[in-house]
Amino acid sequence: MKKKVLTISLISVLSILLWVFVSFSDEYFTTLEVPVEFVNIPKNYIVTSSAGEKLSITIKGQGWTLGQITFGRSPKFIVDIKGKKGKLNIQPKNFVERNHWLASNIQIVEISPPQFEVNVVRAYVKKVKVVPCFRYSLGKDHALVSKVKISPGEIEIKGPKKLLSKIKFVNTEQKTFEEITKSFSTKIPLEKIEFVKFNPNFVTVSFEVDKQVDKTFKGIHVETKYVPRNQSLEVIPPTIDVTLRGALKLLANYSDSNITAYVTFKQALNDTVGTIEPEVEIPPFTELLYKQPERLKYIIKKY
């Protein structure tokens, strides 16, 4: 029984392979959107094109040949500027032989546009800031340990002077990263701007993440601020307990000295209920959950 099943399976595989071979032996049409790459540009010059940065090329050929072009490859259409400057009229058909990936057994049905104008102009350079356009979310019960770092924070851009004058910043591509539970680092490409080159063309985004915990700091002294010389302000009790939430790596290294609690003389003067609420300054990347007590009694004395 097993041998019979194996024989049937082998026949099925051979039938599929035969069908694929016969099918790919037929001729097909396909249209490719191919980026244009200009070569032999004069030093410190750049090319702008009325056709944009891509050509639409419709080709006809045997399935096997077309497959070699379209599967796993990213062909470019090479246009040789030959060191010329200024406005040039380009007819892509004149550069077909320069593009070896368009093999002789492929028939070019149409290139769109059939001709276009390029302008070879002097390239200018300036630096601009990078604006992050990505989103991220942390995993449950996790918190940031550090700021989100973008490196480099500004990049060098190169292009026509008139175009560069309008560019104040460049954006990263829009990416989303979810449920991050450990330190994170990745490269994000920059959003392309036609006829402008970036150096570099990506930035590295990184930040540290750790398990989120709560920690209570007991006996934080409450300072009194802005008290006139001939008066005094006392709070009861003179200390409070503060509970913070944040990354384990951070809270483990913090002590009472990293937290400041205070009240001001103005708070006491403006009070109408007999108690005032202390302000609490906490370290970065932490969250104040609660303070105990939340409000304090006070005594003002004059001398």
RAPEUR-V128280 format. One record per residue. N is the residue number from 1. PHI is phi in whole degrees, 0 to 359 (NA if undefined). NEAR is the number of other ideal C-beta (glycine too) atoms within 8 Angstrom. D_LAST is the distance of its C-alpha to the last C-alpha in Angstrom with 1 decimal. Layout:
# RAPEUR-V128280
{{N;PHI;NEAR;D_LAST} {N;PHI;NEAR;D_LAST}}
This chain:
# RAPEUR-V128280
{{1;NA;4;108.6} {2;298;5;105.9} {3;297;6;108.3} {4;294;7;109.1} {5;297;8;105.4} {6;298;8;104.9} {7;295;8;107.9} {8;296;8;106.8} {9;296;8;103.3} {10;296;8;104.8} {11;297;8;107.1} {12;297;8;104.0} {13;297;8;102.2} {14;297;8;105.3} {15;295;8;105.7} {16;295;8;102.1} {17;297;8;102.6} {18;295;8;105.9} {19;297;8;104.3} {20;298;8;101.5} {21;299;8;104.0} {22;294;8;106.2} {23;297;8;103.3} {24;285;10;101.7} {25;278;8;105.2} {26;286;8;105.1} {27;265;6;103.7} {28;224;9;100.4} {29;250;7;98.2} {30;209;8;94.5} {31;244;8;91.9} {32;248;11;89.3} {33;263;6;86.1} {34;245;11;86.1} {35;293;7;83.4} {36;267;12;84.9} {37;240;8;84.4} {38;269;10;85.2} {39;238;8;86.5} {40;58;7;87.4} {41;277;11;84.7} {42;304;9;84.2} {43;301;4;81.4} {44;66;5;78.0} {45;239;11;79.5} {46;218;13;78.9} {47;249;12;81.0} {48;248;9;80.2} {49;226;13;82.7} {50;291;6;83.6} {51;270;9;84.6} {52;82;6;81.2} {53;250;7;81.0} {54;223;9;83.6} {55;244;12;87.3} {56;257;11;89.1} {57;239;12;92.3} {58;262;13;94.9} {59;232;15;97.3} {60;231;9;100.3} {61;181;12;101.6} {62;295;11;102.6} {63;307;12;99.9} {64;297;8;99.8} {65;292;11;99.1} {66;296;13;96.5} {67;297;9;94.8} {68;296;8;94.4} {69;279;12;92.6} {70;273;8;90.3} {71;264;6;89.4} {72;73;2;86.8} {73;232;8;87.1} {74;232;3;85.1} {75;293;9;87.6} {76;237;8;86.7} {77;262;13;88.9} {78;275;9;89.2} {79;240;13;89.7} {80;270;9;90.7} {81;284;14;89.3} {82;60;5;91.4} {83;74;7;89.0} {84;278;8;89.3} {85;233;7;86.6} {86;83;6;86.0} {87;276;7;87.3} {88;228;10;89.9} {89;265;7;91.9} {90;250;13;92.0} {91;246;7;94.7} {92;308;12;93.8} {93;300;8;97.5} {94;284;6;98.0} {95;244;12;95.6} {96;299;9;97.0} {97;296;4;98.8} {98;288;8;95.6} {99;256;10;94.1} {100;293;5;96.1} {101;290;7;94.5} {102;275;8;96.7} {103;300;8;99.8} {104;296;3;103.2} {105;270;6;104.1} {106;252;12;101.3} {107;262;6;102.1} {108;274;11;99.5} {109;276;7;99.8} {110;202;8;97.0} {111;238;11;94.1} {112;236;8;91.5} {113;285;7;90.9} {114;289;8;94.3} {115;205;7;92.8} {116;203;9;89.5} {117;254;9;87.9} {118;240;14;85.5} {119;233;10;83.6} {120;266;14;83.1} {121;239;11;80.1} {122;296;8;77.9} {123;267;10;75.1} {124;244;9;71.5} {125;230;6;68.5} {126;206;7;64.8} {127;256;6;61.9} {128;224;11;60.2} {129;283;8;57.6} {130;260;15;58.7} {131;257;8;57.4} {132;288;8;57.5} {133;237;9;59.4} {134;254;12;59.7} {135;237;7;58.1} {136;213;10;57.4} {137;225;8;56.3} {138;269;10;55.2} {139;295;9;56.8} {140;302;4;55.3} {141;63;5;52.3} {142;232;12;52.2} {143;216;12;49.5} {144;287;11;49.2} {145;258;12;48.2} {146;218;8;48.3} {147;294;5;48.5} {148;284;10;51.9} {149;260;9;53.5} {150;241;11;56.2} {151;229;7;58.2} {152;282;8;59.0} {153;281;6;56.4} {154;219;7;58.7} {155;229;13;62.4} {156;265;8;65.1} {157;243;16;67.3} {158;225;11;70.7} {159;178;12;72.7} {160;298;12;73.9} {161;303;8;71.6} {162;298;6;71.5} {163;289;11;70.7} {164;297;12;68.0} {165;296;6;66.2} {166;269;6;65.6} {167;263;11;64.1} {168;259;5;60.4} {169;198;8;60.2} {170;234;14;62.4} {171;262;9;62.0} {172;283;17;62.8} {173;295;10;65.4} {174;279;8;64.1} {175;232;9;64.0} {176;231;7;62.6} {177;237;10;61.7} {178;240;6;61.0} {179;54;7;59.7} {180;280;12;58.7} {181;235;7;57.8} {182;211;5;57.9} {183;306;8;57.1} {184;234;12;58.9} {185;207;6;60.7} {186;205;8;63.3} {187;261;7;64.9} {188;239;12;64.9} {189;296;8;67.3} {190;270;14;66.2} {191;293;10;67.4} {192;293;5;70.4} {193;236;9;70.7} {194;302;6;74.2} {195;69;11;75.5} {196;239;12;72.2} {197;255;8;72.1} {198;251;11;69.0} {199;219;8;68.2} {200;281;7;67.5} {201;258;7;68.5} {202;206;8;66.1} {203;232;13;62.6} {204;258;11;61.4} {205;251;15;58.7} {206;212;11;57.0} {207;197;12;54.0} {208;260;11;53.1} {209;228;15;53.0} {210;215;11;52.3} {211;300;8;52.0} {212;272;10;49.0} {213;223;9;46.8} {214;248;7;43.4} {215;216;9;40.9} {216;258;8;37.7} {217;253;13;34.8} {218;263;6;32.7} {219;69;7;29.2} {220;284;13;27.9} {221;293;7;24.3} {222;263;13;22.2} {223;281;8;20.0} {224;246;12;17.0} {225;240;8;17.5} {226;60;5;16.1} {227;271;8;12.4} {228;302;5;10.4} {229;299;3;8.8} {230;269;5;5.3} {231;222;11;5.9} {232;221;8;8.3} {233;230;13;11.7} {234;243;9;13.9} {235;247;13;17.6} {236;231;8;20.0} {237;286;7;22.4} {238;278;7;21.1} {239;228;8;24.7} {240;224;13;27.6} {241;258;11;31.4} {242;236;15;33.1} {243;250;13;36.9} {244;246;17;38.7} {245;239;10;42.3} {246;180;13;44.3} {247;290;16;47.1} {248;305;9;47.7} {249;300;9;48.0} {250;279;13;44.5} {251;297;12;42.6} {252;296;6;44.3} {253;260;5;42.6} {254;271;12;39.1} {255;229;5;36.3} {256;303;8;32.6} {257;292;4;31.8} {258;273;7;33.7} {259;238;14;31.4} {260;239;6;27.9} {261;238;14;25.8} {262;203;11;22.5} {263;232;16;20.4} {264;246;10;18.5} {265;298;13;15.4} {266;297;7;17.9} {267;302;10;19.9} {268;293;12;17.1} {269;296;6;16.6} {270;272;6;20.4} {271;291;10;21.1} {272;235;3;23.2} {273;244;4;24.4} {274;95;4;21.4} {275;220;9;22.3} {276;230;11;22.3} {277;261;9;25.1} {278;288;12;24.6} {279;275;8;26.6} {280;232;12;29.1} {281;258;7;30.9} {282;240;10;34.2} {283;294;10;37.0} {284;296;3;40.0} {285;65;10;42.9} {286;233;12;40.9} {287;236;7;40.0} {288;280;10;37.0} {289;275;7;38.5} {290;195;7;35.5} {291;233;12;32.1} {292;225;8;31.2} {293;285;7;29.1} {294;282;6;29.2} {295;229;7;26.0} {296;236;14;22.7} {297;284;8;20.3} {298;208;13;16.6} {299;226;7;13.2} {300;254;9;10.2} {301;240;8;6.8} {302;246;5;3.8} {303;244;5;0.0}}
